[in-house]
Every structure is written in structure tokens, then in C-alpha cells.
Amino acid sequence: MSLGTKEYFVKETFKSIKRNQLMSFASVSTVAVSLLVLGMFLLMVMNANNLAKYLESQVQVSVYMEDGASQNAIATTEKSLKALPGVVKVTSINKDQAMAKFKKRLGDQNRLLDALGEENPFPNSFDVQVDKPERIAQIVPKIDEMKGVETAKFGQEVVEHMFKLTELLRMGGMLLVFLLALATLFIISNTIRITVFARRREVSIMKYVGATNWFIRWPFLLEGMFLGFAGSVVATLVLMQIYLALQEKVYTTLAFFPLIPAWPFLGYLSLFLIITGTAIGAAGSCIPLRKFLDV
Amino acid sequence: MKGISKTYPSGAVALRGVDIHIKPGEFVFVVGPSGAGKSTFIKMLFREVIPTTGQLFVDGVDVMSLRPEEIPFLRRQLGIIFQDYRLLNERTVYDNIAFAMQVIETPYRQIKRRVASVLDLVGLRSRSGDYPGELSGGEQQRVAIARAIVNDPLLVIADEPTGNLDPETSRDIMRIFSQINNSGTTIVMATHDKNIVDTMGKRVIAIEDGYIVRDDAKGVYGYEPGH
């Protein structure tokens, strides 16, 4: 393909987009909205997955003592815990420390605790760290049986809930994304249909003077791809702003929440969305062309 | 063309067992009443219409067995001219002609040179920057002729090229066709114009009701004007 021909294709593409401003705008917006929703779902699903994995990889069990447990019982329990296989570290947290930690987490809102008065509802507890996540399932029943232990908690239940949620998000998201992709395909193919229709005379003359189908197709294909590309860029930019803002918010208020770091995560996501958008654009322009090229 | 027949899906028969040989460099008129099969005959040559039976060769190429992707290359050997000019109104005279070269990916420089030379041939060099809407019918048809010959076709196919023009303009147009023919290009022209056919004294093929009823080397129109 010569340089002059490429130049011709690009010129024709932009001429056509300009001529069709309203439809082009509608296409770009639809692509943008669809991909934005797709992107949001991806963000949610991936973060939920990440959270579930994070929780699963936790090698910590929280052991809560019964409220009336004596200092003696507490010391014995600590010793027993240390003796369990795979236990690396046992940190004792007494009632006051637990209260102080909670106050700190509440930050500005620690006055809520005033309602409690002098009461301290926190039990004495231990944070037990093990060497491998698989150990947890073995030692938790043993801890539960220890005297003076109220309960031993670890991430398992939460993890199961998280996986269920992720699954639901994924399925709902897939369906929605599929429908939106269909809508996008439809509107892009309609835009191209209008373009082709407006230029059917040109197309027929091209055929009479011996243009190949690919030569005729390229400008329309480029137009569709450009519309898809433009829409996905808009979606990507909006999504980035949303995620960065969310990240800021999470870091200041929910510091313990394992949000996937923005980079390079957003980079991959953007690349994926842009490729998807451009591909939908290309596919959308191929549909109406098939009919018109048949001269 | 050997034993060519065409029956349209509607059941209408346009051509019946047509055998014709057109030699390179010939100038051939195709005449006959409306609906006799002239258009079908013309359209077969550039494979817009595919014969139902028979054999059709253009420049040695079996047109009927062409695969779809080969059709463009057949058409590059042909220059096609229509009664309604079929120019692109939003492009200048120059661009309309250059367009035919662009779509077959001719280098830019060659386009410039060649377009200038065909504009000279049809006498429209000074109008190259004008739009088709600013030209008279005769001038528009001359642009269409320039577009048809710009790629040096072996065969120029013209379907009623003077159908919309007054007699004097038609004569000008025919002078250009003669010139093109003199340079060795074959011309096949369907027409209703008695004056033109009779004054040119070229081969005339008359089609009636799908049959070839006459094929004279130096023929006349043979119908009453307005037929």
C-alpha cells in the first residue's frame, strides 16, 4: 500500500466523521458508556478477587478469651498457643490495648465511644501468626478446645463470602457487558451504514473503475475503528479518575483494605478497554459493508 | 461472446443465444428499441450482469468464471461511461478524474501528469478546479470520458453517452470518442441517436427482443428517430 493511498484513507475517514458529526458523537458516547460500565465491573471483580485472595493468604488467627478469664488462664493459653505446630508468633493484646487500637481506627469519630462510659467491651485476645495459610485449618479446632478460649476467628468465612460475591459480580457483569457490547456494535454499524449510504454513489463508481473491495472497505473500517477507539479512550480516562479518587478515599479512611494499586493495574485495564473498543468498532463497520460491496 | 443468453430472475429474457466477436480497436454501436437487451449486453461486458448461459471473453479473460476478487482487475481494463455521467458532485473536475487512478493506487506524480493529459484531450484543462455542478451537460460528460480513459483501458463501454445532450454537443462528444478509438482503444456504445450512428459509419449491431437482428460492418441506425 503506497503512502498516497494511506493518506487518502485517513483523509476520507476524517472527512466522513466530520460529515456525520451527530452520529459519530452518538457512537463515541455509546462506546464510552459501555466500556465504562465494563471497566467498572472489571475493577470491582478484580478487587473483590484480590481481597478474597488477600484474606485467604492471611496467616493470622485471632483468639478471643472468655470475658472472665483469669490472668493465670491467659498465661496458660499463651503457652499452649506457642506450642502449636507452625505457630511463629503470639501477640497478647489485653482489653486496654484493644480499646486504644479501636479508638485510633475510629479517628475523628472516637467520641462515639463516649456512649460506652467506663465500660470496655473488648475481651483479652491473642494474635497468632502461623508460617503457612494451610496450617490455620488444622490449629483452629485445637484452639477452640482450649480452656478459657471463647472463640478463634480467621478469614475463611469471609473468604467464602467474598468468592460468592465475586462470582455474582462476574456473572451479572458479563451479562450486562454482553448486552452493552451488542448495543455498541449496533450503533456503530448504524453509523457506518449511514456513511456508506451517503457515499453509495462513490462506492459504486469505485467499483466501476476497478477498486478492490479492500480498498473500498478501508476508510469505513478506519472510521469504525476510530469511533471505537475514541469512545474507549474517553471511558478509560473517566475510569482512571474514578479509581484514583477511590484509591485516595480508601487510603485515608479504610487503610487496611487491600485495594489493587493503581499502577500498573490501570495501564493494563486501559489497554484492554481500548483494544476491545477498537475491535468492536471494526466489527461494527464490517457488518453494513458486506451488503454494499456486493455489486 | 458465444451462445450468450440472459434470463432475469423475474423470468424476463433479455438476450437469446447471442454470438458476437468484437476485434481490438473496433468501434461498435449497439442499437435497438428500448428493452431489447442493449443494456444487458453492455452490462455483461463489465460483469454487472452475469449471463445465464454461454461464454463471454473480454481480452481473453473468461468473464463468467472470474472470482469476485478478480472482478476489479477486469474493470481496470475497461472504461465505463453512463448516460447520467455519474460524477461526484463534491469533488472538482480534477479530483473526479484523479479518483479513478487513486482507487487503483497509482502514484501521486503519475496521477498529476496523466490527469493533465486527459483533460487536454477532452478540452477541459481550464476547468479542472470547477465542480461538476458548474459545468454544462456536455462538459460533465467529457469529464466522465476523461475519467473512463485515464487508466488507459483496452475497451471503453458507453451506455447512451449522448442521451442527455443536444445534437451539437453530441457531435463534440463523438469527436472525442473517435479520437480515443483512433489511438487503438476499442469502443462499444449503446445508443438511440440516429444521427450519430449514421454519420460515423461504424459497425452496428442491432438487438431486438434479445436476438441480434443485424450486424453490419458499416451500418446505419435503421430505426425511425425516437424509437
HADDOCK unambig.tbl for C-alpha pairs under 7 A between the chains (distance, minus, plus):
assign (segid A and resid 4 and name CA) (segid B and resid 107 and name CA) 6.83 0.50 0.50
assign (segid A and resid 4 and name CA) (segid B and resid 108 and name CA) 6.42 0.50 0.50
assign (segid A and resid 5 and name CA) (segid B and resid 105 and name CA) 6.13 0.50 0.50
assign (segid A and resid 202 and name CA) (segid B and resid 88 and name CA) 6.77 0.50 0.50
assign (segid A and resid 206 and name CA) (segid B and resid 103 and name CA) 6.72 0.50 0.50
assign (segid A and resid 207 and name CA) (segid B and resid 72 and name CA) 6.88 0.50 0.50
assign (segid A and resid 208 and name CA) (segid B and resid 75 and name CA) 6.36 0.50 0.50
assign (segid A and resid 208 and name CA) (segid B and resid 80 and name CA) 6.92 0.50 0.50
assign (segid A and resid 209 and name CA) (segid B and resid 75 and name CA) 5.98 0.50 0.50
assign (segid A and resid 209 and name CA) (segid B and resid 76 and name CA) 5.94 0.50 0.50
assign (segid A and resid 209 and name CA) (segid B and resid 100 and name CA) 5.81 0.50 0.50
assign (segid A and resid 210 and name CA) (segid B and resid 72 and name CA) 4.01 0.50 0.50
assign (segid A and resid 210 and name CA) (segid B and resid 73 and name CA) 6.03 0.50 0.50
assign (segid A and resid 210 and name CA) (segid B and resid 75 and name CA) 4.78 0.50 0.50
assign (segid A and resid 210 and name CA) (segid B and resid 76 and name CA) 4.84 0.50 0.50
assign (segid A and resid 210 and name CA) (segid B and resid 104 and name CA) 6.77 0.50 0.50
assign (segid A and resid 211 and name CA) (segid B and resid 72 and name CA) 5.69 0.50 0.50
assign (segid A and resid 211 and name CA) (segid B and resid 103 and name CA) 5.17 0.50 0.50
assign (segid A and resid 211 and name CA) (segid B and resid 104 and name CA) 5.64 0.50 0.50
assign (segid A and resid 212 and name CA) (segid B and resid 72 and name CA) 5.50 0.50 0.50
assign (segid A and resid 215 and name CA) (segid B and resid 103 and name CA) 6.91 0.50 0.50
assign (segid A and resid 295 and name CA) (segid B and resid 48 and name CA) 6.98 0.50 0.50
